């Protein structure tokens, strides 16, 4: 489902799942001060990432309701903007892919809430079905720079050429035949493959992304509360229901509670 279309049903998803969410002890003032110091929960999420945009916003709204404060969405356009916001007090909590990227040492994290698969999308007419097929001289792999997929490729690709791009989508690289393979999420690869006749998504995944909530500074009181809240949504089945009702497709699943 396209992100914009999916967000249109976000309100109904929240209403449908709220009844299943387990009630948590009312937050203390210290928790509210930690998570919403400005009086609103400023919830940041990667705008172009469907799982984190749709499921993340639903959970963010539910957390704000639990805290008794207004919900204020803060969409992040990409890795560069994310890095620029660090230390500037522009958001309170963020849903993001976890990996030890340089410059994020000030962040603290919850346990994973979601897991998303990494997958290769192969251009039409090419019989590249495994990592062994792809990691050969002459094969060009397009990947968005400074993403978890980029860092994963640095570890596993020894012979193929990694082509990094900064724009939102790598689809034009395949359309222009500037790359043979696109490395991205499985949900993203499946969506793009529908627009590129003859292309295919490899069954074999080349990695997995744990999706967590992050806070800046030493706000462990707020982090611990948010973690307990998210674990309740996992164990009660709310996260699974959000995924199902969002029609996000293959390659995304709830983390273990």
PLY file of the C-alpha trace (Angstrom):
ply
format ascii 1.0
element vertex 257
property float x
property float y
property float z
element edge 256
property int vertex1
property int vertex2
end_header
0.00 0.00 0.00
1.29 3.48 -0.82
2.22 5.43 2.31
-0.19 8.31 1.63
-3.10 5.95 1.04
-2.23 3.90 4.09
-2.13 6.96 6.31
-5.72 7.72 5.31
-6.82 4.64 7.23
-4.48 5.26 10.15
-7.21 6.71 12.34
-9.46 3.70 11.88
-6.58 1.34 12.63
-5.92 3.08 15.94
-9.59 2.98 16.89
-9.81 -0.70 15.96
-6.78 -1.67 18.04
-7.15 0.55 21.07
-9.73 -1.81 22.57
-7.14 -4.59 22.53
-4.32 -2.62 24.11
-3.66 -3.56 27.70
-4.00 -0.75 30.18
-0.76 0.35 31.77
-0.23 2.08 35.09
-0.83 5.80 34.69
2.47 7.51 33.96
4.10 9.54 36.67
4.85 13.22 36.15
8.53 12.28 35.80
7.65 10.00 32.87
5.55 12.70 31.19
8.33 15.26 31.68
10.86 12.85 30.18
8.80 11.86 27.14
6.94 15.11 26.46
8.94 18.00 27.96
7.19 20.60 25.76
3.70 19.36 26.63
3.25 17.37 23.39
4.75 14.06 22.29
6.90 15.03 19.30
7.10 11.69 17.50
9.70 11.36 14.75
9.63 8.70 12.05
11.18 8.08 8.59
8.63 9.52 6.18
9.45 7.28 3.21
9.55 4.02 5.17
6.04 2.54 5.10
6.31 0.21 8.13
7.75 2.89 10.38
5.50 5.62 9.00
2.23 3.73 9.34
2.76 1.42 12.32
5.02 3.93 14.06
2.51 6.75 13.92
-0.26 4.51 15.22
1.88 3.50 18.20
3.01 7.09 18.71
-0.59 8.29 18.90
-1.44 5.54 21.37
1.55 6.45 23.53
0.57 10.13 23.51
-2.95 9.17 24.57
-1.53 7.06 27.40
0.57 10.04 28.52
-2.41 12.39 28.27
-0.64 14.81 25.91
-1.21 15.92 22.30
0.47 13.93 19.52
2.79 15.92 17.24
4.19 14.02 14.21
7.70 14.88 13.05
8.48 13.25 9.68
12.15 12.72 8.83
13.00 12.93 5.12
16.09 10.73 5.18
19.37 9.82 6.90
20.89 13.26 6.35
18.03 15.12 8.01
18.01 12.57 10.83
21.66 13.27 11.59
21.04 17.03 11.42
18.33 16.84 14.09
20.51 15.13 16.70
21.14 17.30 19.74
18.72 20.03 18.62
15.69 19.08 20.75
13.40 18.91 17.71
11.73 15.60 18.64
11.14 13.56 21.79
11.04 9.95 20.61
11.76 8.38 17.24
11.03 5.08 15.57
14.04 3.99 13.53
16.06 1.08 12.24
18.67 0.15 14.80
22.29 -0.23 13.85
25.42 1.34 15.40
25.80 4.29 13.01
28.51 6.87 13.76
27.32 10.04 15.47
24.40 8.50 17.35
26.18 7.70 20.59
23.90 10.10 22.52
20.77 8.03 21.78
19.26 5.38 24.03
16.95 2.67 22.68
14.06 0.42 23.58
13.98 -3.26 22.69
12.85 -3.97 19.09
9.20 -3.52 18.18
9.31 -4.65 14.53
11.62 -6.63 12.27
11.92 -5.97 8.55
13.68 -8.08 5.93
16.37 -6.82 3.57
15.97 -8.04 0.00
17.52 -7.68 -3.45
15.38 -6.48 -6.36
16.90 -7.72 -9.64
16.42 -6.03 -13.01
14.46 -7.85 -15.71
16.29 -10.46 -17.76
18.96 -11.26 -15.19
19.21 -14.65 -13.50
20.60 -13.38 -10.22
18.83 -15.41 -7.55
21.28 -15.69 -4.66
23.90 -13.59 -2.93
26.54 -15.72 -4.65
25.06 -14.80 -8.03
25.02 -11.11 -7.17
28.44 -10.71 -5.56
30.46 -10.94 -8.75
32.58 -8.50 -10.74
30.50 -6.41 -13.14
27.36 -6.47 -10.99
26.27 -3.04 -9.73
24.16 -2.84 -6.56
22.27 0.40 -5.91
21.65 1.28 -2.25
20.66 4.44 -0.43
23.73 5.80 1.32
24.10 5.65 5.10
21.16 3.27 5.53
21.30 -0.05 7.36
21.28 -1.76 3.94
24.37 0.21 2.96
26.22 -0.85 6.11
25.11 -4.44 5.67
26.45 -4.53 2.09
29.81 -3.28 3.31
30.08 -6.46 5.35
28.89 -9.03 2.81
29.80 -7.72 -0.66
33.34 -8.52 -1.73
33.37 -8.32 -5.54
30.27 -6.52 -6.86
30.22 -2.72 -7.13
28.13 -0.84 -4.56
26.55 2.31 -6.01
25.29 4.66 -3.32
22.60 7.25 -3.96
21.11 10.01 -1.81
17.68 10.39 -3.43
14.61 8.76 -1.89
14.22 5.85 -4.32
16.65 3.68 -6.23
14.03 2.68 -8.78
15.34 5.10 -11.46
18.74 3.36 -11.26
17.19 0.10 -12.42
14.95 1.79 -15.00
17.98 3.51 -16.56
19.98 0.25 -16.39
22.58 1.99 -14.25
22.46 -0.91 -11.80
21.55 -4.56 -11.97
20.31 -4.87 -8.39
18.62 -2.66 -5.79
19.16 -3.39 -2.08
16.28 -2.27 0.13
13.46 -3.58 2.33
11.46 -6.54 1.09
8.27 -4.48 1.27
9.90 -1.74 -0.81
11.38 -4.22 -3.29
8.01 -5.93 -3.81
6.30 -2.57 -4.36
8.85 -1.42 -6.93
8.86 -4.80 -8.71
5.20 -4.28 -9.63
6.24 -1.21 -11.60
9.19 -2.92 -13.34
7.88 -5.78 -15.53
10.17 -8.80 -15.54
12.06 -7.81 -12.41
12.09 -10.14 -9.42
12.71 -10.05 -5.68
15.07 -12.70 -4.38
13.56 -15.12 -1.88
16.81 -15.11 0.09
17.11 -12.14 2.43
20.49 -10.54 2.97
19.75 -9.17 6.43
17.13 -8.11 8.92
16.42 -4.76 10.54
15.35 -4.45 14.17
13.07 -1.43 14.51
13.25 0.36 17.87
12.30 3.59 19.60
15.09 6.03 20.39
15.40 8.93 22.81
18.26 11.38 23.14
20.22 12.00 26.29
19.91 10.14 29.56
16.11 10.01 29.65
16.00 6.47 30.96
12.77 7.06 32.91
10.92 7.87 29.69
12.71 5.14 27.76
11.78 2.48 30.30
8.13 3.53 30.29
7.97 3.62 26.47
9.59 0.18 26.36
7.02 -1.29 28.75
4.22 0.31 26.76
5.50 -1.11 23.46
6.03 -4.56 24.96
2.39 -4.52 26.07
1.31 -3.75 22.51
3.44 -6.64 21.28
2.22 -9.20 23.80
-1.43 -8.19 23.38
-1.27 -8.55 19.59
-1.81 -4.87 18.83
1.38 -4.55 16.77
0.49 -7.64 14.73
-2.97 -6.21 14.10
-1.54 -2.88 12.99
0.70 -4.67 10.48
-2.17 -6.74 9.16
-4.62 -3.87 8.83
-2.02 -1.64 7.19
-1.63 -4.13 4.30
2.13 -3.68 4.31
2.78 -7.02 2.62
5.65 -9.45 3.16
8.86 -8.81 4.98
7.64 -7.14 8.16
6.75 -8.83 11.44
6.36 -7.99 15.14
9.46 -8.47 17.24
9.34 -11.06 20.00
7.72 -9.51 23.11
0 1
1 2
2 3
3 4
4 5
5 6
6 7
7 8
8 9
9 10
10 11
11 12
12 13
13 14
14 15
15 16
16 17
17 18
18 19
19 20
20 21
21 22
22 23
23 24
24 25
25 26
26 27
27 28
28 29
29 30
30 31
31 32
32 33
33 34
34 35
35 36
36 37
37 38
38 39
39 40
40 41
41 42
42 43
43 44
44 45
45 46
46 47
47 48
48 49
49 50
50 51
51 52
52 53
53 54
54 55
55 56
56 57
57 58
58 59
59 60
60 61
61 62
62 63
63 64
64 65
65 66
66 67
67 68
68 69
69 70
70 71
71 72
72 73
73 74
74 75
75 76
76 77
77 78
78 79
79 80
80 81
81 82
82 83
83 84
84 85
85 86
86 87
87 88
88 89
89 90
90 91
91 92
92 93
93 94
94 95
95 96
96 97
97 98
98 99
99 100
100 101
101 102
102 103
103 104
104 105
105 106
106 107
107 108
108 109
109 110
110 111
111 112
112 113
113 114
114 115
115 116
116 117
117 118
118 119
119 120
120 121
121 122
122 123
123 124
124 125
125 126
126 127
127 128
128 129
129 130
130 131
131 132
132 133
133 134
134 135
135 136
136 137
137 138
138 139
139 140
140 141
141 142
142 143
143 144
144 145
145 146
146 147
147 148
148 149
149 150
150 151
151 152
152 153
153 154
154 155
155 156
156 157
157 158
158 159
159 160
160 161
161 162
162 163
163 164
164 165
165 166
166 167
167 168
168 169
169 170
170 171
171 172
172 173
173 174
174 175
175 176
176 177
177 178
178 179
179 180
180 181
181 182
182 183
183 184
184 185
185 186
186 187
187 188
188 189
189 190
190 191
191 192
192 193
193 194
194 195
195 196
196 197
197 198
198 199
199 200
200 201
201 202
202 203
203 204
204 205
205 206
206 207
207 208
208 209
209 210
210 211
211 212
212 213
213 214
214 215
215 216
216 217
217 218
218 219
219 220
220 221
221 222
222 223
223 224
224 225
225 226
226 227
227 228
228 229
229 230
230 231
231 232
232 233
233 234
234 235
235 236
236 237
237 238
238 239
239 240
240 241
241 242
242 243
243 244
244 245
245 246
246 247
247 248
248 249
249 250
250 251
251 252
252 253
253 254
254 255
255 256
